[in-house]
């Protein structure tokens, strides 16, 4: 077996457009297909597992924006100083969603190593 390195940037590119449309109870699991040598995702809603091939390697799980926000320990007022900006975010759902996604992205890149090492057959 040899080691393959997958960078967080590649994982984020794969899932960033899916996160805003996830239902509150849904999540995305990311896998590396060692035979095809590519990342793939699965959206899970309710069920606790997904069928994978023996050669598929689990990389990460991403929760919906709503679930992420309920577990994030801040209020909007803690994150934004400007009252005008707070009002704008409260009135514009799309801007608020982008604001939350930006926080999610920063948290994802700040936590843990900037890559995943997986063992694949040479």
N, CA, C and O atoms as a printed pandas DataFrame, in Angstrom:
     atom_number atom_name residue_name chain_id  residue_number  x_coord  y_coord  z_coord
0              1         N          UNK        A               1    0.832   -1.188    0.000
1              2        CA          UNK        A               1    0.000    0.000    0.000
2              3         C          UNK        A               1    0.874    1.248    0.000
3              4         O          UNK        A               1    1.980    1.258    0.540
4              5         N          UNK        A               2    0.349    2.295   -0.617
5              6        CA          UNK        A               2    1.051    3.575   -0.619
6              7         C          UNK        A               2    0.103    4.644   -0.068
7              8         O          UNK        A               2   -1.108    4.440    0.013
8              9         N          UNK        A               3    0.679    5.780    0.307
9             10        CA          UNK        A               3   -0.131    6.860    0.854
10            11         C          UNK        A               3   -0.533    7.839   -0.232
11            12         O          UNK        A               3    0.255    8.169   -1.118
12            13         N          UNK        A               4   -1.769    8.295   -0.148
13            14        CA          UNK        A               4   -2.286    9.312   -1.053
14            15         C          UNK        A               4   -2.679   10.492   -0.184
15            16         O          UNK        A               4   -3.279   10.306    0.875
16            17         N          UNK        A               5   -2.354   11.699   -0.611
17            18        CA          UNK        A               5   -2.714   12.896    0.140
18            19         C          UNK        A               5   -3.850   13.611   -0.584
19            20         O          UNK        A               5   -3.766   13.890   -1.779
20            21         N          UNK        A               6   -4.920   13.902    0.166
21            22        CA          UNK        A               6   -6.053   14.657   -0.367
22            23         C          UNK        A               6   -6.135   15.950    0.431
23            24         O          UNK        A               6   -6.175   15.920    1.661
24            25         N          UNK        A               7   -6.160   17.082   -0.259
25            26        CA          UNK        A               7   -6.152   18.377    0.410
26            27         C          UNK        A               7   -7.567   18.863    0.716
27            28         O          UNK        A               7   -8.512   18.593   -0.025
28            29         N          UNK        A               8   -7.685   19.588    1.831
29            30        CA          UNK        A               8   -8.987   20.099    2.242
30            31         C          UNK        A               8   -9.617   20.988    1.170
31            32         O          UNK        A               8  -10.839   21.006    1.023
32            33         N          UNK        A               9   -8.801   21.716    0.428
33            34        CA          UNK        A               9   -9.327   22.566   -0.640
34            35         C          UNK        A               9  -10.096   21.734   -1.667
35            36         O          UNK        A               9  -11.140   22.160   -2.162
36            37         N          UNK        A              10   -9.569   20.535   -1.986
37            38        CA          UNK        A              10  -10.237   19.662   -2.951
38            39         C          UNK        A              10  -11.568   19.148   -2.399
39            40         O          UNK        A              10  -12.557   19.049   -3.124
40            41         N          UNK        A              11  -11.574   18.825   -1.110
41            42        CA          UNK        A              11  -12.801   18.345   -0.485
42            43         C          UNK        A              11  -13.835   19.473   -0.459
43            44         O          UNK        A              11  -14.999   19.259   -0.797
44            45         N          UNK        A              12  -13.407   20.670   -0.059
45            46        CA          UNK        A              12  -14.338   21.806    0.015
46            47         C          UNK        A              12  -14.922   22.118   -1.360
47            48         O          UNK        A              12  -16.120   22.378   -1.471
48            49         N          UNK        A              13  -14.110   22.097   -2.398
49            50        CA          UNK        A              13  -14.609   22.339   -3.760
50            51         C          UNK        A              13  -15.693   21.336   -4.129
51            52         O          UNK        A              13  -16.625   21.661   -4.864
52            53         N          UNK        A              14  -15.568   20.123   -3.620
53            54        CA          UNK        A              14  -16.535   19.068   -3.936
54            55         C          UNK        A              14  -17.879   19.284   -3.233
55            56         O          UNK        A              14  -18.920   18.919   -3.782
56            57         N          UNK        A              15  -17.877   19.868   -2.033
57            58        CA          UNK        A              15  -19.113   19.919   -1.246
58            59         C          UNK        A              15  -19.695   21.316   -1.037
59            60         O          UNK        A              15  -20.843   21.426   -0.607
60            61         N          UNK        A              16  -18.954   22.383   -1.322
61            62        CA          UNK        A              16  -19.397   23.727   -0.928
62            63         C          UNK        A              16  -20.732   24.142   -1.540
63            64         O          UNK        A              16  -21.469   24.913   -0.925
64            65         N          UNK        A              17  -21.061   23.653   -2.726
65            66        CA          UNK        A              17  -22.330   24.031   -3.348
66            67         C          UNK        A              17  -23.501   23.204   -2.826
67            68         O          UNK        A              17  -24.659   23.573   -3.021
68            69         N          UNK        A              18  -23.203   22.087   -2.163
69            70        CA          UNK        A              18  -24.250   21.206   -1.643
70            71         C          UNK        A              18  -24.726   21.665   -0.270
71            72         O          UNK        A              18  -25.909   21.545    0.048
72            73         N          UNK        A              19  -23.820   22.185    0.539
73            74        CA          UNK        A              19  -24.136   22.551    1.925
74            75         C          UNK        A              19  -25.365   23.471    2.052
75            76         O          UNK        A              19  -26.220   23.211    2.898
76            77         N          UNK        A              20  -25.483   24.544    1.236
77            78        CA          UNK        A              20  -26.646   25.435    1.424
78            79         C          UNK        A              20  -27.996   24.779    1.140
79            80         O          UNK        A              20  -29.016   25.280    1.613
80            81         N          UNK        A              21  -28.043   23.685    0.394
81            82        CA          UNK        A              21  -29.329   23.080    0.063
82            83         C          UNK        A              21  -29.669   21.872    0.931
83            84         O          UNK        A              21  -30.717   21.254    0.746
84            85         N          UNK        A              22  -28.805   21.535    1.864
85            86        CA          UNK        A              22  -29.069   20.385    2.740
86            87         C          UNK        A              22  -30.220   20.677    3.699
87            88         O          UNK        A              22  -30.304   21.764    4.271
88            89         N          UNK        A              23  -31.102   19.697    3.868
89            90        CA          UNK        A              23  -32.146   19.810    4.882
90            91         C          UNK        A              23  -31.494   19.773    6.262
91            92         O          UNK        A              23  -30.370   19.294    6.410
92            93         N          UNK        A              24  -32.201   20.279    7.265
93            94        CA          UNK        A              24  -31.639   20.358    8.619
94            95         C          UNK        A              24  -31.124   19.023    9.133
95            96         O          UNK        A              24  -30.108   18.976    9.827
96            97         N          UNK        A              25  -31.815   17.938    8.799
97            98        CA          UNK        A              25  -31.443   16.627    9.334
98            99         C          UNK        A              25  -30.456   15.877    8.435
99           100         O          UNK        A              25  -30.048   14.761    8.755
100          101         N          UNK        A              26  -30.078   16.483    7.323
101          102        CA          UNK        A              26  -29.217   15.798    6.354
102          103         C          UNK        A              26  -27.751   16.107    6.581
103          104         O          UNK        A              26  -27.392   17.071    7.256
104          105         N          UNK        A              27  -26.923   15.268    6.004
105          106        CA          UNK        A              27  -25.478   15.511    6.036
106          107         C          UNK        A              27  -24.857   14.970    4.753
107          108         O          UNK        A              27  -25.471   14.186    4.031
108          109         N          UNK        A              28  -23.633   15.403    4.487
109          110        CA          UNK        A              28  -22.893   14.921    3.328
110          111         C          UNK        A              28  -21.688   14.149    3.828
111          112         O          UNK        A              28  -20.942   14.634    4.679
112          113         N          UNK        A              29  -21.499   12.956    3.305
113          114        CA          UNK        A              29  -20.288   12.199    3.605
114          115         C          UNK        A              29  -19.424   12.203    2.354
115          116         O          UNK        A              29  -19.919   12.059    1.236
116          117         N          UNK        A              30  -18.127   12.371    2.562
117          118        CA          UNK        A              30  -17.178   12.414    1.446
118          119         C          UNK        A              30  -16.284   11.185    1.512
119          120         O          UNK        A              30  -15.768   10.829    2.572
120          121         N          UNK        A              31  -16.111   10.552    0.376
121          122        CA          UNK        A              31  -15.284    9.351    0.262
122          123         C          UNK        A              31  -14.260    9.528   -0.856
123          124         O          UNK        A              31  -14.442   10.326   -1.775
124          125         N          UNK        A              32  -13.187    8.762   -0.749
125          126        CA          UNK        A              32  -12.200    8.710   -1.821
126          127         C          UNK        A              32  -12.302    7.335   -2.467
127          128         O          UNK        A              32  -12.160    6.312   -1.797
128          129         N          UNK        A              33  -12.544    7.320   -3.759
129          130        CA          UNK        A              33  -12.610    6.081   -4.532
130          131         C          UNK        A              33  -11.191    5.758   -4.989
131          132         O          UNK        A              33  -10.662    6.395   -5.899
132          133         N          UNK        A              34  -10.584    4.763   -4.347
133          134        CA          UNK        A              34   -9.180    4.437   -4.627
134          135         C          UNK        A              34   -8.983    3.848   -6.022
135          136         O          UNK        A              34   -7.907    3.985   -6.606
136          137         N          UNK        A              35  -10.015    3.195   -6.559
137          138        CA          UNK        A              35   -9.880    2.635   -7.904
138          139         C          UNK        A              35   -9.986    3.721   -8.967
139          140         O          UNK        A              35   -9.185    3.759   -9.902
140          141         N          UNK        A              36  -10.974    4.604   -8.826
141          142        CA          UNK        A              36  -11.173    5.691   -9.796
142          143         C          UNK        A              36  -10.271    6.892   -9.501
143          144         O          UNK        A              36  -10.115    7.788  -10.330
144          145         N          UNK        A              37   -9.681    6.889   -8.302
145          146        CA          UNK        A              37   -8.810    7.984   -7.856
146          147         C          UNK        A              37   -9.533    9.333   -7.874
147          148         O          UNK        A              37   -9.033   10.314   -8.426
148          149         N          UNK        A              38  -10.725    9.362   -7.258
149          150        CA          UNK        A              38  -11.468   10.619   -7.181
150          151         C          UNK        A              38  -12.345   10.652   -5.940
151          152         O          UNK        A              38  -12.665    9.615   -5.359
152          153         N          UNK        A              39  -12.726   11.856   -5.547
153          154        CA          UNK        A              39  -13.625   12.046   -4.416
154          155         C          UNK        A              39  -15.066   11.898   -4.881
155          156         O          UNK        A              39  -15.408   12.278   -6.000
156          157         N          UNK        A              40  -15.915   11.338   -4.007
157          158        CA          UNK        A              40  -17.348   11.314   -4.295
158          159         C          UNK        A              40  -18.098   11.585   -3.003
159          160         O          UNK        A              40  -17.569   11.388   -1.909
160          161         N          UNK        A              41  -19.331   12.038   -3.142
161          162        CA          UNK        A              41  -20.127   12.410   -1.972
162          163         C          UNK        A              41  -21.439   11.649   -1.946
163          164         O          UNK        A              41  -21.921   11.162   -2.968
164          165         N          UNK        A              42  -22.000   11.559   -0.759
165          166        CA          UNK        A              42  -23.310   10.953   -0.572
166          167         C          UNK        A              42  -24.088   11.823    0.399
167          168         O          UNK        A              42  -23.587   12.162    1.471
168          169         N          UNK        A              43  -25.319   12.188    0.029
169          170        CA          UNK        A              43  -26.182   12.949    0.931
170          171         C          UNK        A              43  -27.041   11.963    1.702
171          172         O          UNK        A              43  -27.757   11.155    1.111
172          173         N          UNK        A              44  -26.966   12.032    3.019
173          174        CA          UNK        A              44  -27.751   11.143    3.873
174          175         C          UNK        A              44  -28.840   11.941    4.566
175          176         O          UNK        A              44  -28.570   12.973    5.181
176          177         N          UNK        A              45  -30.071   11.462    4.463
177          178        CA          UNK        A              45  -31.196   12.111    5.130
178          179         C          UNK        A              45  -31.891   11.086    5.985
179          180         O          UNK        A              45  -32.690   10.291    5.490
180          181         N          UNK        A              46  -31.594   11.099    7.258
181          182        CA          UNK        A              46  -32.234   10.172    8.178
182          183         C          UNK        A              46  -31.431    8.902    8.408
183          184         O          UNK        A              46  -31.161    8.537    9.552
184          185         N          UNK        A              47  -31.043    8.217    7.320
185          186        CA          UNK        A              47  -30.323    6.958    7.519
186          187         C          UNK        A              47  -28.925    7.225    8.077
187          188         O          UNK        A              47  -28.346    8.289    7.860
188          189         N          UNK        A              48  -28.403    6.246    8.793
189          190        CA          UNK        A              48  -27.125    6.434    9.452
190          191         C          UNK        A              48  -25.941    5.894    8.678
191          192         O          UNK        A              48  -24.806    6.003    9.142
192          193         N          UNK        A              49  -26.172    5.315    7.510
193          194        CA          UNK        A              49  -25.051    4.694    6.805
194          195         C          UNK        A              49  -25.271    4.770    5.294
195          196         O          UNK        A              49  -26.382    5.025    4.830
196          197         N          UNK        A              50  -24.223    4.550    4.552
197          198        CA          UNK        A              50  -24.286    4.516    3.094
198          199         C          UNK        A              50  -23.453    3.321    2.629
199          200         O          UNK        A              50  -22.424    3.009    3.227
200          201         N          UNK        A              51  -23.896    2.659    1.571
201          202        CA          UNK        A              51  -23.140    1.525    1.045
202          203         C          UNK        A              51  -21.936    2.036    0.261
203          204         O          UNK        A              51  -22.049    2.939   -0.568
204          205         N          UNK        A              52  -20.793    1.441    0.541
205          206        CA          UNK        A              52  -19.568    1.828   -0.162
206          207         C          UNK        A              52  -18.851    0.576   -0.645
207          208         O          UNK        A              52  -19.084   -0.529   -0.154
208          209         N          UNK        A              53  -17.981    0.777   -1.611
209          210        CA          UNK        A              53  -17.151   -0.323   -2.090
210          211         C          UNK        A              53  -16.026   -0.570   -1.078
211          212         O          UNK        A              53  -15.701    0.309   -0.280
212          213         N          UNK        A              54  -15.442   -1.754   -1.114
213          214        CA          UNK        A              54  -14.336   -2.070   -0.204
214          215         C          UNK        A              54  -13.151   -1.134   -0.394
215          216         O          UNK        A              54  -12.382   -0.899    0.539
216          217         N          UNK        A              55  -13.006   -0.604   -1.600
217          218        CA          UNK        A              55  -11.859    0.259   -1.899
218          219         C          UNK        A              55  -12.140    1.734   -1.584
219          220         O          UNK        A              55  -11.234    2.561   -1.682
220          221         N          UNK        A              56  -13.377    2.078   -1.207
221          222        CA          UNK        A              56  -13.708    3.470   -0.901
222          223         C          UNK        A              56  -13.254    3.825    0.511
223          224         O          UNK        A              56  -13.427    3.043    1.446
224          225         N          UNK        A              57  -12.679    4.999    0.649
225          226        CA          UNK        A              57  -12.109    5.427    1.924
226          227         C          UNK        A              57  -12.863    6.653    2.427
227          228         O          UNK        A              57  -12.949    7.662    1.726
228          229         N          UNK        A              58  -13.418    6.568    3.659
229          230        CA          UNK        A              58  -14.152    7.691    4.247
230          231         C          UNK        A              58  -13.202    8.857    4.507
231          232         O          UNK        A              58  -12.110    8.670    5.045
232          233         N          UNK        A              59  -13.622   10.054    4.123
233          234        CA          UNK        A              59  -12.799   11.252    4.333
234          235         C          UNK        A              59  -13.391   12.164    5.407
235          236         O          UNK        A              59  -12.703   12.501    6.371
236          237         N          UNK        A              60  -14.671   12.576    5.256
237          238        CA          UNK        A              60  -15.222   13.552    6.203
238          239         C          UNK        A              60  -16.747   13.592    6.117
239          240         O          UNK        A              60  -17.338   13.093    5.160
240          241         N          UNK        A              61  -17.369   14.189    7.125
241          242        CA          UNK        A              61  -18.819   14.402    7.158
242          243         C          UNK        A              61  -19.092   15.892    7.322
243          244         O          UNK        A              61  -18.414   16.574    8.091
244          245         N          UNK        A              62  -20.085   16.392    6.598
245          246        CA          UNK        A              62  -20.492   17.796    6.692
246          247         C          UNK        A              62  -21.974   17.866    7.033
247          248         O          UNK        A              62  -22.796   17.198    6.407
248          249         N          UNK        A              63  -22.310   18.683    8.036
249          250        CA          UNK        A              63  -23.701   18.849    8.454
250          251         C          UNK        A              63  -24.351   19.980    7.656
251          252         O          UNK        A              63  -23.668   20.747    6.977
252          253         N          UNK        A              64  -25.672   20.072    7.745
253          254        CA          UNK        A              64  -26.387   21.170    7.095
254          255         C          UNK        A              64  -25.988   22.492    7.754
255          256         O          UNK        A              64  -25.489   22.511    8.879
256          257         N          UNK        A              65  -26.216   23.592    7.040
257          258        CA          UNK        A              65  -25.914   24.911    7.598
258          259         C          UNK        A              65  -26.703   25.160    8.876
259          260         O          UNK        A              65  -26.167   25.702    9.842
260          261         N          UNK        A              66  -27.970   24.768    8.886
261          262        CA          UNK        A              66  -28.803   24.995   10.071
262          263         C          UNK        A              66  -28.248   24.254   11.280
263          264         O          UNK        A              66  -28.155   24.818   12.370
264          265         N          UNK        A              67  -27.880   22.994   11.086
265          266        CA          UNK        A              67  -27.341   22.212   12.203
266          267         C          UNK        A              67  -25.997   22.790   12.648
267          268         O          UNK        A              67  -25.723   22.896   13.844
268          269         N          UNK        A              68  -25.171   23.158   11.685
269          270        CA          UNK        A              68  -23.885   23.767   12.015
270          271         C          UNK        A              68  -24.092   25.022   12.858
271          272         O          UNK        A              68  -23.405   25.226   13.859
272          273         N          UNK        A              69  -25.038   25.855   12.449
273          274        CA          UNK        A              69  -25.258   27.119   13.150
274          275         C          UNK        A              69  -25.773   26.885   14.565
275          276         O          UNK        A              69  -25.386   27.612   15.480
276          277         N          UNK        A              70  -26.634   25.892   14.770
277          278        CA          UNK        A              70  -27.143   25.643   16.125
278          279         C          UNK        A              70  -26.030   25.138   17.044
279          280         O          UNK        A              70  -26.102   25.311   18.261
280          281         N          UNK        A              71  -25.009   24.521   16.468
281          282        CA          UNK        A              71  -23.898   24.031   17.286
282          283         C          UNK        A              71  -22.754   25.032   17.381
283          284         O          UNK        A              71  -21.825   24.845   18.166
284          285         N          UNK        A              72  -22.819   26.098   16.580
285          286        CA          UNK        A              72  -21.791   27.129   16.619
286          287         C          UNK        A              72  -22.090   28.038   17.808
287          288         O          UNK        A              72  -23.226   28.489   17.951
288          289         N          UNK        A              73  -21.116   28.320   18.661
289          290        CA          UNK        A              73  -21.403   28.958   19.954
290          291         C          UNK        A              73  -21.554   30.485   19.936
291          292         O          UNK        A              73  -21.271   31.122   20.951
292          293         N          UNK        A              74  -21.984   31.092   18.836
293          294        CA          UNK        A              74  -22.093   32.548   18.787
294          295         C          UNK        A              74  -23.446   32.995   18.269
295          296         O          UNK        A              74  -24.134   32.267   17.553
296          297         N          UNK        A              75  -23.807   34.202   18.643
297          298        CA          UNK        A              75  -24.983   34.864   18.076
298          299         C          UNK        A              75  -24.482   35.778   16.960
299          300         O          UNK        A              75  -23.293   36.089   16.894
300          301         N          UNK        A              76  -25.381   36.203   16.093
301          302        CA          UNK        A              76  -25.008   37.100   15.004
302          303         C          UNK        A              76  -24.349   38.370   15.549
303          304         O          UNK        A              76  -23.393   38.884   14.968
304          305         N          UNK        A              77  -24.867   38.863   16.659
305          306        CA          UNK        A              77  -24.321   40.087   17.268
306          307         C          UNK        A              77  -22.883   39.891   17.747
307          308         O          UNK        A              77  -22.123   40.854   17.844
308          309         N          UNK        A              78  -22.510   38.641   18.046
309          310        CA          UNK        A              78  -21.135   38.355   18.474
310          311         C          UNK        A              78  -20.167   38.375   17.292
311          312         O          UNK        A              78  -18.966   38.584   17.465
312          313         N          UNK        A              79  -20.696   38.156   16.106
313          314        CA          UNK        A              79  -19.851   38.030   14.915
314          315         C          UNK        A              79  -19.802   39.286   14.056
315          316         O          UNK        A              79  -18.861   39.486   13.288
316          317         N          UNK        A              80  -20.827   40.135   14.189
317          318        CA          UNK        A              80  -20.906   41.346   13.365
318          319         C          UNK        A              80  -21.113   42.546   14.283
319          320         O          UNK        A              80  -22.050   42.576   15.081
320          321         N          UNK        A              81  -20.230   43.533   14.162
321          322        CA          UNK        A              81  -20.316   44.725   15.009
322          323         C          UNK        A              81  -21.293   45.761   14.471
323          324         O          UNK        A              81  -21.975   46.435   15.243
324          325         N          UNK        A              82  -21.360   45.889   13.165
325          326        CA          UNK        A              82  -22.138   46.935   12.512
326          327         C          UNK        A              82  -23.633   46.599   12.513
327          328         O          UNK        A              82  -24.047   45.582   11.956
328          329         N          UNK        A              83  -24.443   47.468   13.147
329          330        CA          UNK        A              83  -25.882   47.210   13.233
330          331         C          UNK        A              83  -26.544   47.210   11.864
331          332         O          UNK        A              83  -27.502   46.470   11.642
332          333         N          UNK        A              84  -26.052   48.018   10.956
333          334        CA          UNK        A              84  -26.596   48.044    9.583
334          335         C          UNK        A              84  -26.342   46.701    8.891
335          336         O          UNK        A              84  -27.211   46.188    8.186
336          337         N          UNK        A              85  -25.160   46.142    9.093
337          338        CA          UNK        A              85  -24.824   44.844    8.499
338          339         C          UNK        A              85  -25.680   43.727    9.117
339          340         O          UNK        A              85  -26.120   42.818    8.413
340          341         N          UNK        A              86  -25.909   43.799   10.410
341          342        CA          UNK        A              86  -26.766   42.823   11.081
342          343         C          UNK        A              86  -28.175   42.878   10.489
343          344         O          UNK        A              86  -28.764   41.841   10.183
344          345         N          UNK        A              87  -28.712   44.091   10.328
345          346        CA          UNK        A              87  -30.048   44.261    9.754
346          347         C          UNK        A              87  -30.113   43.685    8.343
347          348         O          UNK        A              87  -31.074   43.007    7.981
348          349         N          UNK        A              88  -29.078   43.964    7.553
349          350        CA          UNK        A              88  -29.031   43.458    6.180
350          351         C          UNK        A              88  -29.041   41.928    6.153
351          352         O          UNK        A              88  -29.758   41.318    5.360
352          353         N          UNK        A              89  -28.250   41.326    7.015
353          354        CA          UNK        A              89  -28.188   39.867    7.069
354          355         C          UNK        A              89  -29.502   39.251    7.541
355          356         O          UNK        A              89  -29.891   38.175    7.087
356          357         N          UNK        A              90  -30.179   39.941    8.454
357          358        CA          UNK        A              90  -31.460   39.425    8.941
358          359         C          UNK        A              90  -32.552   39.539    7.880
359          360         O          UNK        A              90  -33.491   38.742    7.871
360          361         N          UNK        A              91  -32.439   40.523    6.986
361          362        CA          UNK        A              91  -33.469   40.744    5.963
362          363         C          UNK        A              91  -33.193   40.004    4.656
363          364         O          UNK        A              91  -34.124   39.697    3.911
364          365         N          UNK        A              92  -31.929   39.716    4.372
365          366        CA          UNK        A              92  -31.558   39.097    3.096
366          367         C          UNK        A              92  -31.121   37.654    3.333
367          368         O          UNK        A              92  -29.999   37.397    3.771
368          369         N          UNK        A              93  -32.020   36.719    3.038
369          370        CA          UNK        A              93  -31.763   35.306    3.321
370          371         C          UNK        A              93  -30.534   34.783    2.571
371          372         O          UNK        A              93  -29.756   33.999    3.115
372          373         N          UNK        A              94  -30.368   35.216    1.330
373          374        CA          UNK        A              94  -29.224   34.753    0.533
374          375         C          UNK        A              94  -27.898   35.268    1.107
375          376         O          UNK        A              94  -26.916   34.528    1.174
376          377         N          UNK        A              95  -27.877   36.530    1.517
377          378        CA          UNK        A              95  -26.668   37.098    2.121
378          379         C          UNK        A              95  -26.347   36.402    3.445
379          380         O          UNK        A              95  -25.184   36.145    3.757
380          381         N          UNK        A              96  -27.402   36.098    4.224
381          382        CA          UNK        A              96  -27.208   35.408    5.502
382          383         C          UNK        A              96  -26.665   33.998    5.277
383          384         O          UNK        A              96  -25.780   33.546    6.004
384          385         N          UNK        A              97  -27.196   33.307    4.268
385          386        CA          UNK        A              97  -26.719   31.963    3.942
386          387         C          UNK        A              97  -25.239   31.999    3.542
387          388         O          UNK        A              97  -24.455   31.151    3.968
388          389         N          UNK        A              98  -24.864   32.989    2.721
389          390        CA          UNK        A              98  -23.460   33.115    2.308
390          391         C          UNK        A              98  -22.580   33.431    3.516
391          392         O          UNK        A              98  -21.469   32.914    3.626
392          393         N          UNK        A              99  -23.062   34.260    4.405
393          394        CA          UNK        A              99  -22.341   34.604    5.628
394          395         C          UNK        A              99  -22.075   33.342    6.456
395          396         O          UNK        A              99  -20.960   33.125    6.930
396          397         N          UNK        A             100  -23.119   32.508    6.625
397          398        CA          UNK        A             100  -22.961   31.269    7.385
398          399         C          UNK        A             100  -22.016   30.301    6.685
399          400         O          UNK        A             100  -21.196   29.649    7.332
400          401         N          UNK        A             101  -22.131   30.207    5.369
401          402        CA          UNK        A             101  -21.264   29.306    4.620
402          403         C          UNK        A             101  -19.800   29.737    4.730
403          404         O          UNK        A             101  -18.904   28.897    4.812
404          405         N          UNK        A             102  -19.567   31.049    4.732
405          406        CA          UNK        A             102  -18.194   31.550    4.889
406          407         C          UNK        A             102  -17.623   31.162    6.255
407          408         O          UNK        A             102  -16.451   30.803    6.367
408          409         N          UNK        A             103  -18.466   31.239    7.294
409          410        CA          UNK        A             103  -18.021   30.829    8.631
410          411         C          UNK        A             103  -17.727   29.333    8.643
411          412         O          UNK        A             103  -16.709   28.896    9.180
412          413         N          UNK        A             104  -18.622   28.558    8.049
413          414        CA          UNK        A             104  -18.450   27.104    7.963
414          415         C          UNK        A             104  -17.119   26.788    7.279
415          416         O          UNK        A             104  -16.353   25.945    7.746
416          417         N          UNK        A             105  -16.858   27.473    6.170
417          418        CA          UNK        A             105  -15.614   27.246    5.423
418          419         C          UNK        A             105  -14.391   27.566    6.277
419          420         O          UNK        A             105  -13.439   26.787    6.313
420          421         N          UNK        A             106  -14.414   28.709    6.964
421          422        CA          UNK        A             106  -13.279   29.086    7.818
422          423         C          UNK        A             106  -13.061   28.065    8.921
423          424         O          UNK        A             106  -11.926   27.676    9.199
424          425         N          UNK        A             107  -14.154   27.628    9.556
425          426        CA          UNK        A             107  -14.048   26.626   10.612
426          427         C          UNK        A             107  -13.455   25.324   10.078
427          428         O          UNK        A             107  -12.606   24.702   10.718
428          429         N          UNK        A             108  -13.917   24.927    8.898
429          430        CA          UNK        A             108  -13.436   23.681    8.300
430          431         C          UNK        A             108  -11.935   23.745    8.033
431          432         O          UNK        A             108  -11.211   22.796    8.335
432          433         N          UNK        A             109  -11.467   24.852    7.471
433          434        CA          UNK        A             109  -10.047   24.967    7.150
434          435         C          UNK        A             109   -9.180   25.190    8.393
435          436         O          UNK        A             109   -7.999   24.842    8.392
436          437         N          UNK        A             110   -9.754   25.763    9.447
437          438        CA          UNK        A             110   -8.974   26.008   10.664
438          439         C          UNK        A             110   -8.781   24.750   11.496
439          440         O          UNK        A             110   -7.786   24.626   12.209
440          441         N          UNK        A             111   -9.722   23.816   11.414
441          442        CA          UNK        A             111   -9.662   22.631   12.271
442          443         C          UNK        A             111   -8.917   21.490   11.599
443          444         O          UNK        A             111   -9.194   21.134   10.454
444          445         N          UNK        A             112   -7.978   20.932   12.324
445          446        CA          UNK        A             112   -7.260   19.753   11.833
446          447         C          UNK        A             112   -6.239   20.085   10.755
447          448         O          UNK        A             112   -6.050   21.247   10.394
448          449         N          UNK        A             113   -5.585   19.049   10.248
449          450        CA          UNK        A             113   -4.562   19.251    9.219
450          451         C          UNK        A             113   -5.202   19.725    7.916
451          452         O          UNK        A             113   -6.405   19.559    7.716
452          453         N          UNK        A             114   -4.411   20.303    7.047
453          454        CA          UNK        A             114   -4.928   20.827    5.778
454          455         C          UNK        A             114   -4.994   19.745    4.709
455          456         O          UNK        A             114   -5.186   20.040    3.530
456          457         N          UNK        A             115   -4.836   18.496    5.122
457          458        CA          UNK        A             115   -4.877   17.384    4.168
458          459         C          UNK        A             115   -5.311   16.117    4.887
459          460         O          UNK        A             115   -5.309   16.052    6.116
460          461         N          UNK        A             116   -5.681   15.117    4.108
461          462        CA          UNK        A             116   -5.990   13.788    4.626
462          463         C          UNK        A             116   -5.024   12.817    3.985
463          464         O          UNK        A             116   -4.811   12.854    2.773
464          465         N          UNK        A             117   -4.444   11.955    4.784
465          466        CA          UNK        A             117   -3.603   10.895    4.231
466          467         C          UNK        A             117   -4.418    9.617    4.228
467          468         O          UNK        A             117   -4.978    9.228    5.253
468          469         N          UNK        A             118   -4.485    8.973    3.093
469          470        CA          UNK        A             118   -5.208    7.715    2.996
470          471         C          UNK        A             118   -4.261    6.652    2.427
471          472         O          UNK        A             118   -3.414    6.945    1.584
472          473         N          UNK        A             119   -4.422    5.425    2.900
473          474        CA          UNK        A             119   -3.625    4.328    2.376
474          475         C          UNK        A             119   -4.347    3.693    1.197
475          476         O          UNK        A             119   -5.491    3.256    1.325
476          477         N          UNK        A             120   -3.688    3.645    0.068
477          478        CA          UNK        A             120   -4.268    3.023   -1.121
478          479         C          UNK        A             120   -3.303    1.976   -1.639
479          480         O          UNK        A             120   -2.091    2.081   -1.447
480          481         N          UNK        A             121   -3.849    0.965   -2.295
481          482        CA          UNK        A             121   -2.999   -0.061   -2.868
482          483         C          UNK        A             121   -2.205    0.521   -4.021
483          484         O          UNK        A             121   -2.746    1.249   -4.854
484          485         N          UNK        A             122   -0.923    0.198   -4.067
485          486        CA          UNK        A             122   -0.054    0.739   -5.112
486          487         C          UNK        A             122   -0.359    0.095   -6.457
487          488         O          UNK        A             122    0.275    0.427   -7.458
